[in-house]
Amino acid sequence: MRILLVYPIFPKTFWSYEKILELVDRKVLLPPLGLVTVAAILPQEWEFKLVDRNIRPATEAEWAWADVVILSAMIVQKQDLLEQIQEAKKRGKLVAVGGPYPTSVPHEVENVGADFLILDEGEITLPMFIEAIQRGETSGTFRATEKPDVTSTPIPRFDLLELNAYDMMSVQFSRGCPFQCEFCDIIVLYGRKPRTKTPAQLLAELDCLYELGWRRGVFMVDDNFIGNKRNVKLLLKELKVWMAEHKYPFRFDTEASIDLAQDSEMLELMVESGFSAVFLGIETPDEDSLQMTKKFQNTRSSLTEAVETITRAGLRPMAGFIIGFDGEKAGAGDRIVRFAEQAAIPSTTFAMLQALPNTALWHRLKKEGRLRENQDGNINQTTLMNFLPTRPLEELAREYIEAFCTLYDPVQYLDRTYRCFLMMGLPSWKAPAKMPEWVVVKALLIVIWRQGIKRETRWKFWHHLFSILKRNPGVIEHYISACAHNEHFLEYRQIVRDQIESQLAEYLAQGAETPYVLVKEKAEEKAEAVVS
């Protein structure tokens, strides 16, 4: 059986980092971990080829070679996913589809011709698919009624990847999150009980990457890495030893809830194990909005102090922010900007709230009749919200645009990055010195030319650089890398402005604004019920 694994195109997003990747001659930030895991679960006597369309399209020879085409996608990849299903069907191929987006809305991939729907988690549903194929069946839908034990998950087939095209590799230790945020689809897809691999499993995956010659960053893609704190600490204690024995070949980034700041042992273990950055789902500094969306874990202590604790421990904070919660007061965009400045968070994803399919938010808004027609929602920063908010959508959109552009003003970004790295702590270990690759030297020279000579940032750039060298020299490499991110945001802020303004103009052209006062009254009644 010949299997062609196809990963659809991501549109330009906060995470696409095109301008940064250009600096270091790489095509894509992260690989399709789901597809290489699928390849590991399927029978190993089958033949596999993988095409990541973010690197290159599939050739006609690859299409012709395949017996079955397997695709996986997230909601932001919807358009290309649907097109690739149609391309495969034009060539007479059997098509199997899975992943977060098809699992949430299976009818959409079925409508364009997908033969097999391998939904939910593959450890359970892929064996069903294998049995169907071996029986000679040509279609089927496979679903799970339970969550799999991920200690049975094999090492992903990293060997199928075009490694040189990626800036970072991906590994996964856990699935699921213990919290109940109303807008989040993670708990819908993977449940609220975090399930983890064993430390030996994760270390075997790192061994595989090491043997393949990988020596750059590794993203621990867990949606909340610290969801099962006991098991994570067991992993980190072994990972710390593994990293020392292998002379620190990787640096790790991950995602975690803000309560990480309250666990000093966890912070120390992460830093000593080679973690350098953590993405935090802060969402908003407005406590009423956090209560409304059931993100209670962010209301238990000062968010600013929590971010500072994490930074001082030695982790660069990244943060997610959202505008458009029910009952939100005007000026939310400005408050988010002030918070990011106060907490000195260099990189922040910032988007308008979306009601993702089958989330608690989606079900509530559907019941209230507030979902906009033909708007399925996604988490891209260039998307107008897909429901009727409790204040005018035009007001929200314009506030969002101005806040996004202010956050990524190149001077303000440099200032925040500088203040962040001034206070950043350092691990006790130090990786062995090595000659930098020419591509890294070239990227550094380009950043110096653009930010230190060509642009209005020149005085800030040199002042901050020399100050970091004098006051916290151990973070200099990490600091310059963060400065380089400015190259992406400088262009992306204009993309956000153009696309949101275009969608807003189209929305307003359809008629008068929604009677949002009525919507607001309904939301306030809901909020009062939650409080009482």
C-alpha positions in Angstrom: 0.0 0.0 0.0 1.4 3.4 -1.1 0.4 6.3 1.1 0.9 10.0 0.1 0.6 12.2 3.1 -0.3 15.8 2.2 -0.2 18.8 4.5 -2.3 21.8 3.3 -1.0 25.4 3.1 -1.2 27.8 6.0 -2.3 31.3 5.1 -0.1 34.2 6.4 -0.6 34.3 10.2 1.2 35.5 13.3 3.0 32.1 13.4 4.0 31.9 9.7 7.1 34.1 10.3 7.9 34.4 6.5 10.3 37.3 6.9 12.2 35.7 9.7 12.5 32.4 7.9 13.8 34.1 4.8 16.7 35.4 6.9 17.8 31.9 7.7 16.9 30.2 4.4 14.1 28.1 5.8 10.6 27.6 4.4 8.4 26.7 7.4 8.4 27.2 11.1 7.1 23.8 12.2 6.5 20.4 10.6 3.2 18.4 10.4 3.7 16.4 13.6 0.2 14.8 13.2 1.0 13.3 9.8 4.3 11.9 10.8 2.6 10.4 13.8 -0.1 8.9 11.5 2.7 7.4 9.4 4.1 5.7 12.5 0.8 4.2 13.5 0.0 2.8 10.1 1.6 -0.6 9.1 5.3 -0.1 8.6 5.4 -2.5 5.6 3.3 0.2 3.8 5.2 2.8 1.7 5.1 6.5 2.6 5.8 9.8 1.0 5.1 13.2 2.6 4.4 16.5 0.9 4.2 19.6 3.0 2.6 22.1 0.7 4.1 24.9 2.7 7.4 23.8 1.2 6.3 22.6 -2.2 3.4 21.1 -4.1 3.0 17.4 -4.8 4.3 16.4 -8.2 2.3 14.5 -10.8 4.6 11.5 -10.2 3.8 11.6 -6.5 0.0 11.7 -7.2 0.4 8.8 -9.7 2.4 6.8 -7.2 -0.2 6.9 -4.4 -2.9 4.3 -3.7 -4.3 6.4 -0.9 -3.9 10.1 -0.1 -4.1 11.1 3.6 -4.6 14.8 4.6 -4.8 16.4 8.0 -5.6 20.1 8.8 -6.5 22.8 11.3 -9.3 25.2 10.6 -6.9 27.9 9.2 -5.9 25.4 6.5 -9.5 24.8 5.4 -9.4 26.3 2.0 -6.3 24.4 0.8 -7.5 21.2 2.4 -10.8 21.2 0.5 -8.9 22.0 -2.8 -6.4 19.2 -2.2 -9.2 16.7 -1.6 -10.7 17.7 -4.9 -7.3 17.5 -6.7 -6.8 13.9 -5.3 -10.3 12.9 -6.4 -9.7 14.3 -10.0 -6.9 11.8 -10.2 -9.0 8.9 -9.0 -7.4 8.5 -5.6 -8.9 7.2 -2.4 -8.8 10.1 0.1 -8.7 9.8 3.9 -8.9 12.9 6.0 -8.4 13.6 9.7 -7.1 16.2 12.2 -8.7 18.9 14.3 -10.7 20.6 11.5 -12.4 17.5 10.0 -13.1 16.2 13.5 -15.0 19.4 14.3 -16.9 19.7 11.0 -16.7 16.4 9.2 -19.6 17.2 6.7 -17.4 19.9 5.0 -14.7 17.4 3.9 -17.3 14.8 3.1 -19.1 17.2 0.8 -16.1 17.7 -1.4 -15.4 14.0 -1.8 -13.3 12.6 1.0 -13.8 8.8 1.1 -12.5 8.0 4.6 -13.0 10.3 7.7 -10.5 9.2 10.4 -11.7 11.5 13.2 -10.9 12.1 16.8 -7.5 10.6 17.9 -5.7 8.3 15.6 -4.4 5.8 18.1 -8.0 4.5 18.2 -9.4 5.4 14.8 -6.5 4.5 12.5 -6.6 0.8 13.3 -10.3 0.9 12.2 -9.2 2.5 9.0 -6.5 -0.1 8.5 -9.0 -2.9 8.9 -11.4 -1.3 6.4 -8.7 -1.0 3.8 -7.6 -4.6 4.3 -11.2 -5.7 3.8 -11.2 -3.8 0.5 -13.6 -1.1 1.6 -13.5 2.2 -0.3 -15.2 4.5 2.3 -16.0 4.9 5.9 -16.2 7.1 9.0 -14.3 6.2 12.0 -14.9 7.8 15.4 -13.8 7.1 19.0 -16.0 7.2 22.1 -13.0 7.4 24.4 -9.6 9.0 24.7 -6.5 6.9 23.9 -3.7 6.0 26.2 -0.9 8.0 24.6 1.8 5.7 26.2 1.1 3.5 23.2 1.9 6.2 20.6 5.0 5.2 18.5 7.9 7.5 17.6 6.8 9.8 14.8 8.3 9.2 11.4 10.6 12.2 11.5 12.6 10.6 8.7 9.8 11.5 6.2 10.4 15.2 6.7 12.5 17.6 4.6 14.4 18.6 7.8 16.4 21.4 6.3 13.2 23.3 5.4 12.0 23.7 9.0 13.2 26.2 11.6 12.0 24.0 14.5 10.9 20.4 15.1 7.8 19.4 17.1 7.2 16.8 19.8 4.2 16.2 22.0 4.2 15.0 25.6 0.6 15.5 26.6 -2.9 16.0 25.3 -5.8 17.7 27.0 -6.1 20.6 29.5 -7.8 20.7 32.9 -9.4 24.1 32.5 -12.8 25.1 31.0 -12.3 28.3 29.0 -15.5 28.8 27.0 -13.9 29.7 23.7 -11.3 26.9 23.6 -11.7 23.8 21.3 -8.8 21.9 22.9 -11.0 20.5 25.7 -13.6 19.6 23.1 -11.0 17.7 20.9 -8.8 16.2 23.6 -10.7 16.4 26.9 -10.0 18.0 30.3 -7.9 15.2 31.7 -4.3 15.7 30.5 -2.9 12.4 29.2 0.9 12.1 29.0 3.5 9.9 27.4 6.2 8.4 29.6 9.5 10.2 30.0 11.2 7.2 28.1 8.9 7.8 25.1 9.6 11.4 24.9 13.4 10.9 25.3 13.2 8.2 22.5 11.7 10.8 20.2 14.5 13.2 21.0 17.0 10.4 20.4 15.5 9.9 17.0 15.8 13.7 16.2 19.4 13.7 17.5 20.3 10.7 15.4 18.8 12.4 12.3 21.2 15.3 12.9 18.8 17.8 14.3 20.5 20.5 16.4 18.0 23.4 16.5 14.9 24.3 18.4 12.1 21.9 19.4 8.6 23.0 20.1 6.8 21.0 22.7 3.3 21.4 21.1 1.2 20.5 24.2 -1.6 23.0 24.5 -0.9 23.2 28.2 2.5 21.6 28.9 2.0 21.8 32.7 -1.6 20.4 32.7 -0.4 17.2 34.5 2.3 18.7 36.8 3.3 15.5 38.4 4.1 13.8 35.2 5.8 16.8 33.7 8.2 17.1 36.6 9.0 13.4 36.2 9.8 14.1 32.5 11.9 17.2 33.3 14.0 15.5 35.8 15.0 12.9 33.2 15.2 15.5 30.4 17.6 17.6 32.4 20.0 14.6 32.6 19.5 13.8 28.9 20.3 17.3 27.8 23.5 17.5 29.8 24.7 14.1 28.5 24.1 15.2 24.9 25.7 18.7 25.5 22.4 20.7 25.1 21.7 20.1 21.4 18.2 21.6 21.5 16.3 24.6 23.0 12.7 24.0 23.8 9.6 26.3 23.5 6.1 25.4 24.7 2.7 26.6 25.9 1.5 26.7 29.5 -1.1 28.3 31.7 -0.2 31.3 33.7 -0.2 29.3 37.0 3.3 28.2 35.9 4.4 31.3 37.8 3.2 29.8 41.1 5.4 26.7 40.8 9.1 27.6 41.3 10.2 24.0 41.1 8.6 23.6 37.7 10.1 26.9 36.4 13.6 25.8 37.6 13.3 22.4 36.0 12.1 23.8 32.7 15.0 26.3 32.5 17.6 23.7 33.6 16.2 21.3 31.0 16.7 23.8 28.1 13.4 25.6 27.8 13.8 29.1 26.6 10.3 30.5 25.9 6.7 29.8 26.9 3.5 30.9 25.3 0.9 32.1 27.9 -2.8 32.3 27.2 -3.5 35.6 29.0 -6.4 36.7 26.7 -7.2 40.0 28.5 -6.3 42.0 31.6 -10.0 42.6 32.2 -11.1 40.4 35.1 -14.8 40.6 34.2 -14.1 39.2 30.8 -11.9 36.4 32.2 -14.8 35.5 34.6 -17.3 35.6 31.8 -15.3 33.2 29.6 -14.5 30.9 32.6 -10.8 31.5 32.5 -10.7 31.5 36.3 -7.0 30.4 36.5 -6.0 33.9 35.3 -7.9 35.7 38.1 -6.1 34.2 41.1 -3.1 36.5 41.2 -1.5 39.5 39.5 -1.0 38.7 35.8 1.8 41.3 35.6 3.7 39.8 38.5 3.2 36.3 37.1 4.7 37.2 33.8 7.6 38.9 35.6 8.2 35.8 37.7 8.4 33.6 34.6 10.8 36.1 32.8 13.1 36.3 35.8 13.3 32.6 36.0 14.7 32.5 32.5 11.8 32.0 30.1 10.9 34.5 27.4 7.1 35.1 27.6 4.9 35.1 24.6 1.3 35.8 25.1 -2.1 35.4 23.5 -4.6 38.2 23.7 -8.3 38.4 22.5 -10.7 41.3 22.0 -14.4 41.0 21.8 -15.6 39.2 24.9 -19.2 39.7 26.0 -19.8 42.7 28.2 -16.3 44.1 27.3 -16.0 47.9 27.8 -14.7 50.2 25.2 -10.9 50.6 25.2 -10.1 46.9 25.6 -7.5 47.2 22.9 -5.7 50.0 24.7 -5.8 48.1 28.0 -4.2 45.1 26.3 -1.4 47.3 24.8 -0.8 48.9 28.2 -0.6 45.4 29.8 1.9 44.1 27.3 4.0 47.1 27.8 3.8 46.9 31.6 4.6 43.2 31.6 7.4 43.6 28.9 6.1 40.8 26.7 7.8 41.0 23.3 5.6 38.8 21.1 1.9 38.7 21.5 -0.7 37.0 19.4 -3.7 39.3 19.3 -6.9 38.4 17.6 -10.7 39.1 17.6 -12.6 36.5 19.5 -13.9 33.6 17.3 -16.6 31.0 18.1 -14.9 27.8 17.1 -17.2 24.9 16.1 -18.6 22.9 19.0 -17.0 24.9 21.7 -19.1 26.0 24.7 -19.0 29.6 23.3 -20.2 28.4 19.9 -23.1 26.4 21.4 -24.2 29.4 23.6 -24.0 31.9 20.7 -25.9 29.6 18.4 -28.7 29.2 21.0 -28.8 33.0 21.4 -29.0 33.4 17.6 -25.7 35.4 17.4 -23.6 33.4 15.0 -23.0 35.2 11.7 -24.1 33.3 8.6 -21.4 31.6 6.5 -18.7 32.5 9.0 -17.1 29.4 10.5 -14.5 31.3 12.4 -10.8 30.6 12.8 -7.9 31.8 14.9 -6.2 33.9 12.3 -5.4 37.5 13.2 -6.8 38.7 9.9 -10.4 37.5 10.5 -13.3 39.5 11.6 -15.2 37.8 14.4 -17.9 35.4 13.3 -20.6 36.4 15.8 -22.5 39.5 16.9 -20.7 41.0 19.8 -22.1 43.1 22.6 -20.7 46.3 21.3 -20.6 47.6 17.7 -18.5 45.3 15.5 -17.2 48.4 13.7 -16.0 49.9 17.0 -14.3 46.6 18.0 -12.6 46.1 14.6 -11.2 49.6 14.5 -10.0 49.3 18.1 -8.4 46.0 17.3 -6.6 47.3 14.2 -5.1 50.3 16.1 -4.1 48.2 19.1 -2.4 45.5 16.9 -0.5 48.2 14.9 0.6 49.9 18.2 1.8 46.6 19.7 4.0 46.0 16.7 5.2 49.5 16.2 8.9 48.7 15.6 10.2 51.1 18.3 7.8 49.9 20.9 8.6 46.3 20.1 12.3 46.9 20.6 11.7 48.7 23.8 9.5 45.8 25.2 12.0 43.2 24.1 14.9 45.2 25.7 13.1 45.5 29.0 12.2 41.8 28.9 15.7 40.6 28.4 17.2 43.0 30.9 15.4 41.1 33.7 15.6 37.6 32.2 17.4 35.0 34.3 19.9 32.5 33.0 20.2 28.7 33.5 23.2 27.3 35.4 24.4 25.3 32.4 26.1 26.7 29.3 26.0 24.9 25.9 29.5 24.3 24.4 30.7 27.1 22.2 30.6 26.5 18.4 31.2 28.4 15.3 27.9 30.0 14.0 26.6 28.9 10.6 27.1 31.3 7.8 23.3 31.6 7.3 23.0 32.8 10.9 25.9 35.3 10.5 24.2 36.6 7.3 20.8 37.0 9.1 22.5 38.9 11.9 24.1 41.3 9.4 20.7 41.9 7.7 19.1 42.6 11.0 21.9 45.1 11.9 21.5 46.8 8.6 17.8 47.1 8.7 17.2 47.9 12.4 20.5 49.5 13.3 21.2 51.6 10.2 18.4 51.9 7.7 15.3 52.5 9.9 14.2 54.9 12.6 14.9 52.2 15.1 18.7 52.8 14.7 19.4 54.7 18.0 17.2 52.4 20.0 18.7 49.3 18.4 22.3 50.2 19.3 21.5 51.6 22.8 19.6 48.4 23.7 22.2 46.1 22.2 25.1 47.6 24.1 23.1 47.8 27.3 22.2 44.1 27.1 25.9 43.2 26.4 26.9 45.2 29.5 24.1 44.3 31.9 22.9 40.8 30.9 25.4 39.4 28.3 24.3 35.8 28.8 21.0 36.4 26.9 22.5 38.2 23.9 22.0 35.4 21.3 18.4 34.9 22.4 17.9 38.7 22.5 19.1 39.3 18.9 16.8 36.4 17.8 13.8 38.2 19.4 14.8 41.4 17.7 14.8 39.6 14.3 11.1 38.8 14.9 10.4 42.4 14.3 11.0 41.8 10.6 7.9 39.7 10.4 5.6 41.9 12.5 6.6 45.0 10.6 5.0 43.6 7.5 2.2 41.6 9.2 0.7 44.6 11.0 -0.2 46.1 7.6 -1.6 42.8 6.4 -3.9 42.8 9.5 -5.0 46.3 8.9 -5.7 45.8 5.2 -7.6 42.5 5.6 -9.7 43.5 8.6 -10.6 46.9 7.0 -11.6 45.0 3.8 -13.9 42.6 5.7 -15.4 45.4 7.8 -16.2 47.4 4.7 -18.0 44.4 3.2 -19.9 43.8 6.4 -21.0 47.4 6.7 -22.0 47.4 3.0 -24.5 44.7 3.7 -26.7 47.0 5.8 -27.0 48.8 9.1 -25.1 47.7 12.2 -26.7 44.9 14.3 -28.9 46.2 17.1 -26.1 45.4 19.5 -27.9 46.9 22.5 -30.3 44.0 22.4 -27.4 41.6 22.1 -25.7 43.3 25.0 -28.8 43.1 27.2 -28.9 39.3 26.6 -25.2 39.0 27.4 -25.6 41.0 30.6 -28.4 38.8 31.8 -26.2 35.7 31.1 -23.3 37.4 33.0 -25.6 38.1 36.0 -26.7 34.4 36.0 -23.1 33.3 36.0 -22.2 35.5 38.9 -25.3 34.5 41.0 
